[in-house]
Amino acid sequence: MHIRVKSRITSFLLIIVIYVLAFFTGFFIFYLFNNAYVFNNIHILISFFAADIAATLVVWGFGTLFANSSIYDPYWSVAPVIILIFWMITKRISFTINDFLFLAAIIVWAIRLTLNWAIRWKGLSHQDWRYVMLKAKSPRLWFLTNLAGINVIPTIIVFLALVPVYFGIGSESNVNNLTVVGFATCIGAVLIQTFADKQMDFFRKNNSFKNQCIDKGLWRYSRHPNYFGEVLFWWGIWLMQMGIIPQIWITVIGPVIMTILFLFISVPMMEKYILSSKSNYGSYKKQVSMFIPWFRTRQ
């Protein structure tokens, strides 16, 4: 039995309640872990990871109850802020300039992405087209696709991409060129996403371009500048950590997996099911770089 909600305001209120419940569930799991084991860096990460997964399962459960997997969508940008704040509390940091840079980068990124979701989300009566498509395509696998592919795996990927922040905060190291470059990369990535979204909104409002691929602004040099900005942001976070504690370079696995997610899943899905239906897709694909903004190819 699924619960249907049509009101957008009611939908937002329910989202708040669901996320509060998810937060307290995660906090409880973290509390259990830290009372059962020795408190150290690796254990803190494991404890937070377990809490993150527990909170995700709460969101997934409500998504199943309301028959709407889009309930998970804001989790991508909301959870990292909460995790970072609790990391700072747990490590009892003294807030150096490096710590402020990490906090500023994550908060700016999270605010933009969460607002972008909130403005576009129509409520629990609407679900992301990708989820609808995946369910219709493989209904027998939907339970697994929804649980793992839409909820748990994205949580794991974002957590791995956030791990460099854990090792970067709390250090007494001075700000250096690499940290500044990393921070500038993060802010630049957020600006790229912001401009790309605004340009897409303007393009969609113009009915004369309704059945065409956007060929304006950043989209003139990349078919997916918004995805590129998201991936670039996490590489910037890793660069910031490398400027502080380069010995733990293995954290590169986070941005690498994030890149793989977008290059081999998100981008191909968008190309296959959305862009390929546009009248100018053939020529657009030949002229415009798929991911990294680059000069157009002449025809």
Order of alpha helices (4+ residues) and beta strands (2+ residues): alpha-alpha-alpha-alpha-alpha-alpha-alpha-alpha-alpha-alpha-alpha
